[in-house]
């Protein structure tokens, strides 16, 4: 397993874990957005630009959801 594959495995695993924990805290929503950024980077680095593009969109959606959840909890 090369470093790029390990990076992708980490990114996707982080997405799974943080998505599962989103209801516990708005910080997990932000962490999910960050892991989507990592997944997007992985997609572009491996040459699968459609995957990278979709993950980039998911990261924007997650960060918007975090912003809304953050302002609701104040």
C-alpha positions, 0 to 999 in steps of 0.5 A: 500500500503506497502513501497516497492509498493510505492518505485516501483510506485515512480521509474516507475513514475520517469522513465515516467516523465524523459523519456518524458523530455529527449529532453529538456536537456541531464540531463533528460537522466541521470535522466532517467538512475537513475530512471531505476536503481531505477526500477531495484532495485525494480524489484529485491527487489520484486522478479521479477528478469527479470524485475530487469535485463531489467531495469538494462540494460536500465540504462546502455543504458541511461547512455551511451546515456547521455554520448554521448549527454553530449559530443555532447553539448560541 
